[in-house]
Amino acid sequence: MKTPSRFTLDDRLPADHFTTTLRSDVLTGLGATPRTLPPKWLYDERGSDLFEQITLLPEYYPTRSEQEILAERSQEIAELTRAVTLVELGSGSSRKTRLLLDALVAGGTLRRYEALDVSATALEEACMAIDRDYEGIQVTGTVADLETDMVLPVGAGPRLVAFLGSTIGNFDRDQRASFCRALAAVLSPDDVLLLGADLVKDPGTLVRAYDDSAGVTAEFNRNVLRVLNRELGADFEADAFEHLALWNEAEERVEMHLQSRRAQTAKVPALGLSLDFTRGESIRTELSCKFRRETLTAELYDAGLTVRRCWTDSGSRFALLLAAPTAPFGGRRV
């Protein structure tokens, strides 16, 4: 029989964090020109389910590409890092996370798995699944907003910190710089970062990944309006907005927008907002920046992280970078 669960959950967020942050983001983003919303509000329970469907679509290559790299390289990553603790930024119970767990367990080094996420529900579900399936691994979840409170649980080192899925691409250049600097500041000299990054490629492939023929991504995008209706008493008519995925060549990023199909007014009573949209006016709901190896390596170095290894999938569509804190005389060798 499995030993009794030792899974622990530490909630660092104030009780009103969700409501306060949502209100602030809506006031700031929808009151600006152009209008924007942070992508994190796409992921309520329904949005998360829709995103899982997206990862299985033929057009959406990033999940398969990253999984391909991990399937081929997880053993090498385990041997290079000899990690005692796996820290995952974002609560992951997916096949990708388990490839790392399996390799580290097989290597005989792993003792702890620690996940951080802003969603207590997602975090608890993921950690309970890991705790159930991996005998002898101590599992910890920390509820935290890493954009405002960069904290890593204290665990035995060396630690392998995994930030997968090219979630780093949801940040613009300035946000990435701040995030990476904050992360580098809390890493110990023996820690290593494993970063997933989607690469620049032909715009047609990129846009199709965010505008699938089945319309799942469109429904995922419009769902954010339903979140505002439910949480803030807004009266957005979701079907009155068209999903758009655009390639921004200058910034090398895909942008998701909700474009108003007609002139209309939406009210958000909880915030006293009345929002007038002209036909064709849009709300930008997500950035998905794409990367070149050289420029991302330079960004990480400027933030205090030195790339030691870089792997790509067979189609050179996606990359995994292994980076260590930059230190005098080259830092830790991995």
Phi and psi in degrees as GROMACS dihedral restraints (atoms count N, CA, C in turn):
[ dihedral_restraints ]
;  ai    aj    ak    al  type     phi  dphi    fc
    3     4     5     6     1   -69.8    20    10
    4     5     6     7     1   141.5    20    10
    6     7     8     9     1   -64.6    20    10
    7     8     9    10     1   157.0    20    10
    9    10    11    12     1   -55.5    20    10
   10    11    12    13     1   145.5    20    10
   12    13    14    15     1   -60.1    20    10
   13    14    15    16     1   136.5    20    10
   15    16    17    18     1  -112.2    20    10
   16    17    18    19     1    15.0    20    10
   18    19    20    21     1   -61.5    20    10
   19    20    21    22     1   130.4    20    10
   21    22    23    24     1  -126.5    20    10
   22    23    24    25     1   149.0    20    10
   24    25    26    27     1  -127.2    20    10
   25    26    27    28     1   127.0    20    10
   27    28    29    30     1  -115.9    20    10
   28    29    30    31     1   115.3    20    10
   30    31    32    33     1   -99.7    20    10
   31    32    33    34     1   110.5    20    10
   33    34    35    36     1   -94.2    20    10
   34    35    36    37     1    -3.1    20    10
   36    37    38    39     1   -90.4    20    10
   37    38    39    40     1   140.8    20    10
   39    40    41    42     1   -64.7    20    10
   40    41    42    43     1   156.8    20    10
   42    43    44    45     1   -58.7    20    10
   43    44    45    46     1   -30.8    20    10
   45    46    47    48     1   -99.5    20    10
   46    47    48    49     1    16.7    20    10
   48    49    50    51     1   -59.6    20    10
   49    50    51    52     1   -47.5    20    10
   51    52    53    54     1   -58.1    20    10
   52    53    54    55     1   -52.5    20    10
   54    55    56    57     1   -65.3    20    10
   55    56    57    58     1   -44.9    20    10
   57    58    59    60     1   -63.4    20    10
   58    59    60    61     1   -44.0    20    10
   60    61    62    63     1   -68.7    20    10
   61    62    63    64     1   -42.5    20    10
   63    64    65    66     1   -61.5    20    10
   64    65    66    67     1   -47.3    20    10
   66    67    68    69     1   -59.4    20    10
   67    68    69    70     1   -44.6    20    10
   69    70    71    72     1   -63.8    20    10
   70    71    72    73     1   -43.6    20    10
   72    73    74    75     1   -65.7    20    10
   73    74    75    76     1   -38.0    20    10
   75    76    77    78     1   -69.9    20    10
   76    77    78    79     1   -44.5    20    10
   78    79    80    81     1   -60.4    20    10
   79    80    81    82     1   -45.5    20    10
   81    82    83    84     1   -72.0    20    10
   82    83    84    85     1   -46.2    20    10
   84    85    86    87     1   -77.8    20    10
   85    86    87    88     1   -44.8    20    10
   87    88    89    90     1   -80.4    20    10
   88    89    90    91     1   -15.8    20    10
   90    91    92    93     1   -87.9    20    10
   91    92    93    94     1    -2.8    20    10
   93    94    95    96     1   -95.1    20    10
   94    95    96    97     1   170.7    20    10
   96    97    98    99     1  -128.6    20    10
   97    98    99   100     1   116.7    20    10
   99   100   101   102     1   -73.2    20    10
  100   101   102   103     1   163.8    20    10
  102   103   104   105     1   -79.2    20    10
  103   104   105   106     1   141.3    20    10
  105   106   107   108     1  -142.3    20    10
  106   107   108   109     1   159.7    20    10
  108   109   110   111     1  -138.5    20    10
  109   110   111   112     1   140.7    20    10
  111   112   113   114     1   -66.5    20    10
  112   113   114   115     1   144.1    20    10
  114   115   116   117     1   -65.7    20    10
  115   116   117   118     1   -18.8    20    10
  117   118   119   120     1   -60.9    20    10
  118   119   120   121     1   -23.3    20    10
  120   121   122   123     1   -80.0    20    10
  121   122   123   124     1    -3.3    20    10
  123   124   125   126     1   -72.5    20    10
  124   125   126   127     1   -19.8    20    10
  126   127   128   129     1  -105.4    20    10
  127   128   129   130     1    58.5    20    10
  129   130   131   132     1   -78.9    20    10
  130   131   132   133     1  -169.5    20    10
  132   133   134   135     1   -60.2    20    10
  133   134   135   136     1   -45.1    20    10
  135   136   137   138     1   -68.0    20    10
  136   137   138   139     1   -41.8    20    10
  138   139   140   141     1   -61.5    20    10
  139   140   141   142     1   -39.9    20    10
  141   142   143   144     1   -64.7    20    10
  142   143   144   145     1   -39.7    20    10
  144   145   146   147     1   -63.5    20    10
  145   146   147   148     1   -42.1    20    10
  147   148   149   150     1   -64.0    20    10
  148   149   150   151     1   -39.4    20    10
  150   151   152   153     1   -64.6    20    10
  151   152   153   154     1   -38.5    20    10
  153   154   155   156     1   -60.2    20    10
  154   155   156   157     1   -36.7    20    10
  156   157   158   159     1   -65.3    20    10
  157   158   159   160     1   -39.2    20    10
  159   160   161   162     1   -59.4    20    10
  160   161   162   163     1   -40.9    20    10
  162   163   164   165     1   -63.0    20    10
  163   164   165   166     1   -17.0    20    10
  165   166   167   168     1   -96.7    20    10
  166   167   168   169     1    -5.2    20    10
  168   169   170   171     1   -73.3    20    10
  169   170   171   172     1   148.0    20    10
  171   172   173   174     1   -62.0    20    10
  172   173   174   175     1   -31.4    20    10
  174   175   176   177     1   -74.5    20    10
  175   176   177   178     1   -22.9    20    10
  177   178   179   180     1   -93.4    20    10
  178   179   180   181     1    92.8    20    10
  180   181   182   183     1   -81.4    20    10
  181   182   183   184     1   -24.6    20    10
  183   184   185   186     1   -57.3    20    10
  184   185   186   187     1   -44.1    20    10
  186   187   188   189     1   -63.3    20    10
  187   188   189   190     1   -45.6    20    10
  189   190   191   192     1   -64.8    20    10
  190   191   192   193     1   -39.3    20    10
  192   193   194   195     1   -66.9    20    10
  193   194   195   196     1   -44.0    20    10
  195   196   197   198     1   -66.1    20    10
  196   197   198   199     1   -39.8    20    10
  198   199   200   201     1   -63.6    20    10
  199   200   201   202     1   -36.7    20    10
  201   202   203   204     1   -60.4    20    10
  202   203   204   205     1   -44.9    20    10
  204   205   206   207     1   -62.3    20    10
  205   206   207   208     1   -45.8    20    10
  207   208   209   210     1   -65.1    20    10
  208   209   210   211     1   -38.0    20    10
  210   211   212   213     1   -61.0    20    10
  211   212   213   214     1   -35.6    20    10
  213   214   215   216     1   -86.1    20    10
  214   215   216   217     1   -29.7    20    10
  216   217   218   219     1  -114.8    20    10
  217   218   219   220     1    -4.4    20    10
  219   220   221   222     1   -60.0    20    10
  220   221   222   223     1   -39.8    20    10
  222   223   224   225     1   -63.1    20    10
  223   224   225   226     1   -42.2    20    10
  225   226   227   228     1   -63.6    20    10
  226   227   228   229     1   -41.5    20    10
  228   229   230   231     1   -61.7    20    10
  229   230   231   232     1   -41.7    20    10
  231   232   233   234     1   -63.2    20    10
  232   233   234   235     1   -40.9    20    10
  234   235   236   237     1   -68.8    20    10
  235   236   237   238     1   -37.9    20    10
  237   238   239   240     1   -69.7    20    10
  238   239   240   241     1   -39.7    20    10
  240   241   242   243     1   -93.0    20    10
  241   242   243   244     1   -30.7    20    10
  243   244   245   246     1    49.3    20    10
  244   245   246   247     1    42.4    20    10
  246   247   248   249     1   -69.2    20    10
  247   248   249   250     1   133.0    20    10
  249   250   251   252     1   -88.6    20    10
  250   251   252   253     1   -30.4    20    10
  252   253   254   255     1  -127.0    20    10
  253   254   255   256     1   130.5    20    10
  255   256   257   258     1  -103.0    20    10
  256   257   258   259     1   119.0    20    10
  258   259   260   261     1  -108.1    20    10
  259   260   261   262     1   124.8    20    10
  261   262   263   264     1  -113.8    20    10
  262   263   264   265     1   123.8    20    10
  264   265   266   267     1   -85.8    20    10
  265   266   267   268     1   104.7    20    10
  267   268   269   270     1   105.6    20    10
  268   269   270   271     1   133.6    20    10
  270   271   272   273     1   -80.2    20    10
  271   272   273   274     1   111.8    20    10
  273   274   275   276     1  -116.4    20    10
  274   275   276   277     1   124.0    20    10
  276   277   278   279     1  -119.8    20    10
  277   278   279   280     1    16.1    20    10
  279   280   281   282     1   -76.5    20    10
  280   281   282   283     1   172.3    20    10
  282   283   284   285     1   -59.1    20    10
  283   284   285   286     1   -35.5    20    10
  285   286   287   288     1   -61.5    20    10
  286   287   288   289     1   -46.9    20    10
  288   289   290   291     1   -61.8    20    10
  289   290   291   292     1   -40.7    20    10
  291   292   293   294     1   -69.6    20    10
  292   293   294   295     1   -26.5    20    10
  294   295   296   297     1   -61.8    20    10
  295   296   297   298     1   -41.8    20    10
  297   298   299   300     1   -67.4    20    10
  298   299   300   301     1   -45.5    20    10
  300   301   302   303     1   -58.6    20    10
  301   302   303   304     1   -46.5    20    10
  303   304   305   306     1   -61.3    20    10
  304   305   306   307     1   -41.9    20    10
  306   307   308   309     1   -67.7    20    10
  307   308   309   310     1   -40.3    20    10
  309   310   311   312     1   -70.5    20    10
  310   311   312   313     1   -37.4    20    10
  312   313   314   315     1   -65.3    20    10
  313   314   315   316     1   -44.9    20    10
  315   316   317   318     1   -61.9    20    10
  316   317   318   319     1   -32.3    20    10
  318   319   320   321     1   -75.8    20    10
  319   320   321   322     1   -10.6    20    10
  321   322   323   324     1    80.8    20    10
  322   323   324   325     1    13.3    20    10
  324   325   326   327     1  -104.9    20    10
  325   326   327   328     1   -30.7    20    10
  327   328   329   330     1   -70.0    20    10
  328   329   330   331     1   132.6    20    10
  330   331   332   333     1  -125.2    20    10
  331   332   333   334     1   -25.5    20    10
  333   334   335   336     1  -137.8    20    10
  334   335   336   337     1   145.4    20    10
  336   337   338   339     1  -124.2    20    10
  337   338   339   340     1   126.5    20    10
  339   340   341   342     1  -128.3    20    10
  340   341   342   343     1   125.1    20    10
  342   343   344   345     1  -117.3    20    10
  343   344   345   346     1   143.9    20    10
  345   346   347   348     1  -125.3    20    10
  346   347   348   349     1   136.0    20    10
  348   349   350   351     1  -159.1    20    10
  349   350   351   352     1   155.4    20    10
  351   352   353   354     1   -81.2    20    10
  352   353   354   355     1   -16.1    20    10
  354   355   356   357     1  -100.3    20    10
  355   356   357   358     1   113.0    20    10
  357   358   359   360     1   -64.2    20    10
  358   359   360   361     1   -38.1    20    10
  360   361   362   363     1   -65.1    20    10
  361   362   363   364     1   -50.0    20    10
  363   364   365   366     1   -61.9    20    10
  364   365   366   367     1   -39.6    20    10
  366   367   368   369     1   -64.6    20    10
  367   368   369   370     1   -46.3    20    10
  369   370   371   372     1   -63.9    20    10
  370   371   372   373     1   -42.9    20    10
  372   373   374   375     1   -61.7    20    10
  373   374   375   376     1   -44.6    20    10
  375   376   377   378     1   -66.0    20    10
  376   377   378   379     1   -45.6    20    10
  378   379   380   381     1   -68.0    20    10
  379   380   381   382     1   -36.6    20    10
  381   382   383   384     1   -64.5    20    10
  382   383   384   385     1   -37.4    20    10
  384   385   386   387     1   -67.2    20    10
  385   386   387   388     1   -42.6    20    10
  387   388   389   390     1   -65.0    20    10
  388   389   390   391     1   -43.4    20    10
  390   391   392   393     1   -61.5    20    10
  391   392   393   394     1   -37.4    20    10
  393   394   395   396     1   -69.5    20    10
  394   395   396   397     1   -37.8    20    10
  396   397   398   399     1   -95.1    20    10
  397   398   399   400     1   -12.6    20    10
  399   400   401   402     1  -123.1    20    10
  400   401   402   403     1    95.5    20    10
  402   403   404   405     1   -63.9    20    10
  403   404   405   406     1   133.2    20    10
  405   406   407   408     1    86.0    20    10
  406   407   408   409     1    -1.3    20    10
  408   409   410   411     1   -98.9    20    10
  409   410   411   412     1   126.0    20    10
  411   412   413   414     1   -77.1    20    10
  412   413   414   415     1   126.7    20    10
  414   415   416   417     1  -115.7    20    10
  415   416   417   418     1   129.5    20    10
  417   418   419   420     1  -132.7    20    10
  418   419   420   421     1   138.0    20    10
  420   421   422   423     1  -118.4    20    10
  421   422   423   424     1   138.5    20    10
  423   424   425   426     1  -125.5    20    10
  424   425   426   427     1   119.3    20    10
  426   427   428   429     1   -84.4    20    10
  427   428   429   430     1   114.6    20    10
  429   430   431   432     1  -156.3    20    10
  430   431   432   433     1   153.1    20    10
  432   433   434   435     1  -101.2    20    10
  433   434   435   436     1   100.7    20    10
  435   436   437   438     1   -70.3    20    10
  436   437   438   439     1   -13.0    20    10
  438   439   440   441     1   -73.0    20    10
  439   440   441   442     1   -25.2    20    10
  441   442   443   444     1  -119.1    20    10
  442   443   444   445     1   -16.2    20    10
  444   445   446   447     1  -143.4    20    10
  445   446   447   448     1    83.8    20    10
  447   448   449   450     1   -79.0    20    10
  448   449   450   451     1   105.9    20    10
  450   451   452   453     1  -137.7    20    10
  451   452   453   454     1   136.9    20    10
  453   454   455   456     1  -115.0    20    10
  454   455   456   457     1   133.0    20    10
  456   457   458   459     1   -58.6    20    10
  457   458   459   460     1   149.1    20    10
  459   460   461   462     1   -77.5    20    10
  460   461   462   463     1   112.1    20    10
  462   463   464   465     1  -134.8    20    10
  463   464   465   466     1   158.7    20    10
  465   466   467   468     1   -62.2    20    10
  466   467   468   469     1   142.7    20    10
  468   469   470   471     1  -102.8    20    10
  469   470   471   472     1   168.6    20    10
  471   472   473   474     1   -71.3    20    10
  472   473   474   475     1   150.0    20    10
  474   475   476   477     1  -108.9    20    10
  475   476   477   478     1   138.2    20    10
  477   478   479   480     1  -104.6    20    10
  478   479   480   481     1   115.2    20    10
  480   481   482   483     1  -100.9    20    10
  481   482   483   484     1   114.2    20    10
  483   484   485   486     1  -103.2    20    10
  484   485   486   487     1   125.6    20    10
  486   487   488   489     1  -127.2    20    10
  487   488   489   490     1    90.8    20    10
  489   490   491   492     1  -101.5    20    10
  490   491   492   493     1   178.8    20    10
  492   493   494   495     1    77.5    20    10
  493   494   495   496     1     7.7    20    10
  495   496   497   498     1    56.3    20    10
  496   497   498   499     1    31.4    20    10
  498   499   500   501     1   -60.5    20    10
  499   500   501   502     1   -25.6    20    10
  501   502   503   504     1   -58.0    20    10
  502   503   504   505     1   -24.3    20    10
  504   505   506   507     1   -72.2    20    10
  505   506   507   508     1   -13.1    20    10
  507   508   509   510     1   -75.2    20    10
  508   509   510   511     1    -9.4    20    10
  510   511   512   513     1   -99.1    20    10
  511   512   513   514     1   140.9    20    10
  513   514   515   516     1   -75.7    20    10
  514   515   516   517     1   179.6    20    10
  516   517   518   519     1   -58.3    20    10
  517   518   519   520     1   -45.7    20    10
  519   520   521   522     1   -66.8    20    10
  520   521   522   523     1   -41.2    20    10
  522   523   524   525     1   -64.3    20    10
  523   524   525   526     1   -40.1    20    10
  525   526   527   528     1   -61.7    20    10
  526   527   528   529     1   -42.8    20    10
  528   529   530   531     1   -61.3    20    10
  529   530   531   532     1   -44.2    20    10
  531   532   533   534     1   -65.2    20    10
  532   533   534   535     1   -44.0    20    10
  534   535   536   537     1   -63.6    20    10
  535   536   537   538     1   -46.6    20    10
  537   538   539   540     1   -68.3    20    10
  538   539   540   541     1   -36.4    20    10
  540   541   542   543     1   -63.3    20    10
  541   542   543   544     1   -43.8    20    10
  543   544   545   546     1   -63.9    20    10
  544   545   546   547     1   -39.1    20    10
  546   547   548   549     1   -67.5    20    10
  547   548   549   550     1   -45.4    20    10
  549   550   551   552     1   -59.1    20    10
  550   551   552   553     1   -33.9    20    10
  552   553   554   555     1   -68.6    20    10
  553   554   555   556     1   -24.4    20    10
  555   556   557   558     1  -103.8    20    10
  556   557   558   559     1     2.9    20    10
  558   559   560   561     1   -86.7    20    10
  559   560   561   562     1   140.3    20    10
  561   562   563   564     1   -83.5    20    10
  562   563   564   565     1   162.4    20    10
  564   565   566   567     1   -57.3    20    10
  565   566   567   568     1   -27.7    20    10
  567   568   569   570     1   -88.2    20    10
  568   569   570   571     1    -6.8    20    10
  570   571   572   573     1   -78.0    20    10
  571   572   573   574     1   156.0    20    10
  573   574   575   576     1  -136.6    20    10
  574   575   576   577     1   139.6    20    10
  576   577   578   579     1  -100.8    20    10
  577   578   579   580     1   131.8    20    10
  579   580   581   582     1  -110.8    20    10
  580   581   582   583     1   112.2    20    10
  582   583   584   585     1  -116.0    20    10
  583   584   585   586     1   126.4    20    10
  585   586   587   588     1   -91.0    20    10
  586   587   588   589     1   135.3    20    10
  588   589   590   591     1  -144.2    20    10
  589   590   591   592     1   127.1    20    10
  591   592   593   594     1   -79.9    20    10
  592   593   594   595     1   137.4    20    10
  594   595   596   597     1   -97.6    20    10
  595   596   597   598     1   153.7    20    10
  597   598   599   600     1   -61.6    20    10
  598   599   600   601     1   136.0    20    10
  600   601   602   603     1  -152.5    20    10
  601   602   603   604     1  -167.8    20    10
  603   604   605   606     1   -66.2    20    10
  604   605   606   607     1   137.6    20    10
  606   607   608   609     1   -56.6    20    10
  607   608   609   610     1   -32.7    20    10
  609   610   611   612     1   -61.6    20    10
  610   611   612   613     1   -45.8    20    10
  612   613   614   615     1   -62.4    20    10
  613   614   615   616     1   -41.2    20    10
  615   616   617   618     1   -65.4    20    10
  616   617   618   619     1   -48.6    20    10
  618   619   620   621     1   -65.7    20    10
  619   620   621   622     1   -40.3    20    10
  621   622   623   624     1   -61.7    20    10
  622   623   624   625     1   -31.3    20    10
  624   625   626   627     1   -66.0    20    10
  625   626   627   628     1   -21.7    20    10
  627   628   629   630     1  -115.1    20    10
  628   629   630   631     1    10.8    20    10
  630   631   632   633     1  -150.9    20    10
  631   632   633   634     1    68.7    20    10
  633   634   635   636     1   -70.8    20    10
  634   635   636   637     1   156.3    20    10
  636   637   638   639     1   -68.9    20    10
  637   638   639   640     1   -23.4    20    10
  639   640   641   642     1   -82.0    20    10
  640   641   642   643     1   -11.2    20    10
  642   643   644   645     1    79.8    20    10
  643   644   645   646     1    14.0    20    10
  645   646   647   648     1   -68.1    20    10
  646   647   648   649     1   -42.0    20    10
  648   649   650   651     1   -65.6    20    10
  649   650   651   652     1   -35.6    20    10
  651   652   653   654     1   -61.9    20    10
  652   653   654   655     1   -42.6    20    10
  654   655   656   657     1   -67.2    20    10
  655   656   657   658     1   -40.0    20    10
  657   658   659   660     1   -58.2    20    10
  658   659   660   661     1   -44.2    20    10
  660   661   662   663     1   -66.5    20    10
  661   662   663   664     1   -47.6    20    10
  663   664   665   666     1   -66.6    20    10
  664   665   666   667     1   -20.8    20    10
  666   667   668   669     1   -60.8    20    10
  667   668   669   670     1   -25.3    20    10
  669   670   671   672     1   -63.1    20    10
  670   671   672   673     1   -30.8    20    10
  672   673   674   675     1   -68.5    20    10
  673   674   675   676     1   -34.9    20    10
  675   676   677   678     1   -68.9    20    10
  676   677   678   679     1   -32.1    20    10
  678   679   680   681     1   -61.7    20    10
  679   680   681   682     1   -45.3    20    10
  681   682   683   684     1   -65.5    20    10
  682   683   684   685     1   -38.4    20    10
  684   685   686   687     1   -62.3    20    10
  685   686   687   688     1   -44.4    20    10
  687   688   689   690     1   -71.1    20    10
  688   689   690   691     1   -44.8    20    10
  690   691   692   693     1   -85.9    20    10
  691   692   693   694     1   -28.6    20    10
  693   694   695   696     1  -120.7    20    10
  694   695   696   697     1     6.2    20    10
  696   697   698   699     1    67.9    20    10
  697   698   699   700     1    24.0    20    10
  699   700   701   702     1   -72.4    20    10
  700   701   702   703     1   166.1    20    10
  702   703   704   705     1  -124.3    20    10
  703   704   705   706     1    38.3    20    10
  705   706   707   708     1   -62.4    20    10
  706   707   708   709     1   137.0    20    10
  708   709   710   711     1   -96.7    20    10
  709   710   711   712     1    99.9    20    10
  711   712   713   714     1   -56.7    20    10
  712   713   714   715     1   -40.7    20    10
  714   715   716   717     1   -72.9    20    10
  715   716   717   718     1    -6.9    20    10
  717   718   719   720     1   -85.5    20    10
  718   719   720   721     1     4.0    20    10
  720   721   722   723     1  -121.8    20    10
  721   722   723   724     1   134.9    20    10
  723   724   725   726     1   -98.0    20    10
  724   725   726   727     1   136.3    20    10
  726   727   728   729     1   -76.0    20    10
  727   728   729   730     1   131.2    20    10
  729   730   731   732     1  -129.4    20    10
  730   731   732   733     1   137.7    20    10
  732   733   734   735     1  -121.2    20    10
  733   734   735   736     1   122.4    20    10
  735   736   737   738     1  -125.3    20    10
  736   737   738   739     1   142.3    20    10
  738   739   740   741     1   -93.7    20    10
  739   740   741   742     1   118.6    20    10
  741   742   743   744     1   -94.5    20    10
  742   743   744   745     1    99.9    20    10
  744   745   746   747     1   -64.1    20    10
  745   746   747   748     1   -41.1    20    10
  747   748   749   750     1   -62.6    20    10
  748   749   750   751     1   -39.7    20    10
  750   751   752   753     1   -97.0    20    10
  751   752   753   754     1    -3.2    20    10
  753   754   755   756     1    50.6    20    10
  754   755   756   757     1    60.8    20    10
  756   757   758   759     1  -151.7    20    10
  757   758   759   760     1   151.2    20    10
  759   760   761   762     1   -89.4    20    10
  760   761   762   763     1   136.7    20    10
  762   763   764   765     1  -118.5    20    10
  763   764   765   766     1   132.3    20    10
  765   766   767   768     1   -99.6    20    10
  766   767   768   769     1   134.1    20    10
  768   769   770   771     1  -130.0    20    10
  769   770   771   772     1   156.0    20    10
  771   772   773   774     1  -113.5    20    10
  772   773   774   775     1   113.2    20    10
  774   775   776   777     1  -103.4    20    10
  775   776   777   778     1   128.8    20    10
  777   778   779   780     1   -66.1    20    10
  778   779   780   781     1   128.1    20    10
  780   781   782   783     1   -77.0    20    10
  781   782   783   784     1   -17.0    20    10
  783   784   785   786     1  -157.4    20    10
  784   785   786   787     1   169.1    20    10
  786   787   788   789     1   -66.7    20    10
  787   788   789   790     1   132.2    20    10
  789   790   791   792     1  -161.1    20    10
  790   791   792   793     1   164.3    20    10
  792   793   794   795     1  -124.8    20    10
  793   794   795   796     1   133.1    20    10
  795   796   797   798     1  -119.5    20    10
  796   797   798   799     1   137.1    20    10
  798   799   800   801     1  -112.1    20    10
  799   800   801   802     1   142.3    20    10
  801   802   803   804     1  -122.8    20    10
  802   803   804   805     1    84.9    20    10
  804   805   806   807     1   -57.0    20    10
  805   806   807   808     1   -35.8    20    10
  807   808   809   810     1   -61.7    20    10
  808   809   810   811     1   -23.7    20    10
  810   811   812   813     1  -113.4    20    10
  811   812   813   814     1     1.4    20    10
  813   814   815   816     1    66.1    20    10
  814   815   816   817     1    30.1    20    10
  816   817   818   819     1  -100.4    20    10
  817   818   819   820     1   140.7    20    10
  819   820   821   822     1  -128.2    20    10
  820   821   822   823     1   114.1    20    10
  822   823   824   825     1  -110.1    20    10
  823   824   825   826     1   116.8    20    10
  825   826   827   828     1   -95.9    20    10
  826   827   828   829     1   123.8    20    10
  828   829   830   831     1  -111.1    20    10
  829   830   831   832     1   131.7    20    10
  831   832   833   834     1   -84.0    20    10
  832   833   834   835     1   161.3    20    10
  834   835   836   837     1   -61.4    20    10
  835   836   837   838     1   128.8    20    10
  837   838   839   840     1    91.8    20    10
  838   839   840   841     1   -10.5    20    10
  840   841   842   843     1   -73.1    20    10
  841   842   843   844     1   145.3    20    10
  843   844   845   846     1  -129.8    20    10
  844   845   846   847     1   162.8    20    10
  846   847   848   849     1  -113.0    20    10
  847   848   849   850     1   122.9    20    10
  849   850   851   852     1   -82.3    20    10
  850   851   852   853     1   122.0    20    10
  852   853   854   855     1  -107.3    20    10
  853   854   855   856     1   -15.6    20    10
  855   856   857   858     1  -159.3    20    10
  856   857   858   859     1   140.7    20    10
  858   859   860   861     1  -105.6    20    10
  859   860   861   862     1   140.5    20    10
  861   862   863   864     1  -133.6    20    10
  862   863   864   865     1    87.4    20    10
  864   865   866   867     1   -70.6    20    10
  865   866   867   868     1   142.7    20    10
  867   868   869   870     1  -111.8    20    10
  868   869   870   871     1   153.4    20    10
  870   871   872   873     1  -126.5    20    10
  871   872   873   874     1   154.7    20    10
  873   874   875   876     1  -109.7    20    10
  874   875   876   877     1   141.5    20    10
  876   877   878   879     1   -55.0    20    10
  877   878   879   880     1   -43.9    20    10
  879   880   881   882     1   -66.1    20    10
  880   881   882   883     1   -42.5    20    10
  882   883   884   885     1   -72.6    20    10
  883   884   885   886     1   -37.6    20    10
  885   886   887   888     1   -68.1    20    10
  886   887   888   889     1   -38.8    20    10
  888   889   890   891     1   -59.1    20    10
  889   890   891   892     1   -40.9    20    10
  891   892   893   894     1   -67.9    20    10
  892   893   894   895     1   -40.7    20    10
  894   895   896   897     1   -60.3    20    10
  895   896   897   898     1   -45.0    20    10
  897   898   899   900     1   -64.9    20    10
  898   899   900   901     1   -40.6    20    10
  900   901   902   903     1   -62.3    20    10
  901   902   903   904     1   -41.9    20    10
  903   904   905   906     1   -62.4    20    10
  904   905   906   907     1   -27.3    20    10
  906   907   908   909     1   -86.9    20    10
  907   908   909   910     1    -7.3    20    10
  909   910   911   912     1   104.6    20    10
  910   911   912   913     1    21.6    20    10
  912   913   914   915     1  -128.9    20    10
  913   914   915   916     1   130.1    20    10
  915   916   917   918     1  -107.5    20    10
  916   917   918   919     1   123.7    20    10
  918   919   920   921     1   -74.1    20    10
  919   920   921   922     1   126.8    20    10
  921   922   923   924     1  -104.7    20    10
  922   923   924   925     1   -30.3    20    10
  924   925   926   927     1  -143.1    20    10
  925   926   927   928     1   151.9    20    10
  927   928   929   930     1  -144.6    20    10
  928   929   930   931     1   126.3    20    10
  930   931   932   933     1  -121.3    20    10
  931   932   933   934     1   148.3    20    10
  933   934   935   936     1  -126.5    20    10
  934   935   936   937     1   163.6    20    10
  936   937   938   939     1   -76.3    20    10
  937   938   939   940     1   177.0    20    10
  939   940   941   942     1   -64.0    20    10
  940   941   942   943     1   -25.3    20    10
  942   943   944   945     1   -96.2    20    10
  943   944   945   946     1     4.8    20    10
  945   946   947   948     1    53.4    20    10
  946   947   948   949     1    39.1    20    10
  948   949   950   951     1   -95.5    20    10
  949   950   951   952     1   -25.8    20    10
  951   952   953   954     1  -140.4    20    10
  952   953   954   955     1   153.7    20    10
  954   955   956   957     1  -132.9    20    10
  955   956   957   958     1   146.9    20    10
  957   958   959   960     1  -115.5    20    10
  958   959   960   961     1   126.6    20    10
  960   961   962   963     1  -113.7    20    10
  961   962   963   964     1   135.3    20    10
  963   964   965   966     1  -107.3    20    10
  964   965   966   967     1   118.0    20    10
  966   967   968   969     1  -128.9    20    10
  967   968   969   970     1   144.0    20    10
  969   970   971   972     1  -118.4    20    10
  970   971   972   973     1   153.8    20    10
  972   973   974   975     1   -56.6    20    10
  973   974   975   976     1   132.8    20    10
  975   976   977   978     1   -71.5    20    10
  976   977   978   979     1   133.9    20    10
  978   979   980   981     1  -143.8    20    10
  979   980   981   982     1   162.6    20    10
  981   982   983   984     1   -54.6    20    10
  982   983   984   985     1   143.2    20    10
  984   985   986   987     1    63.0    20    10
  985   986   987   988     1    27.0    20    10
  987   988   989   990     1    96.1    20    10
  988   989   990   991     1   -13.1    20    10
  990   991   992   993     1    70.6    20    10
  991   992   993   994     1  -164.9    20    10
  993   994   995   996     1   -66.0    20    10
  994   995   996   997     1   139.0    20    10
  996   997   998   999     1   -94.4    20    10
  997   998   999  1000     1   121.1    20    10
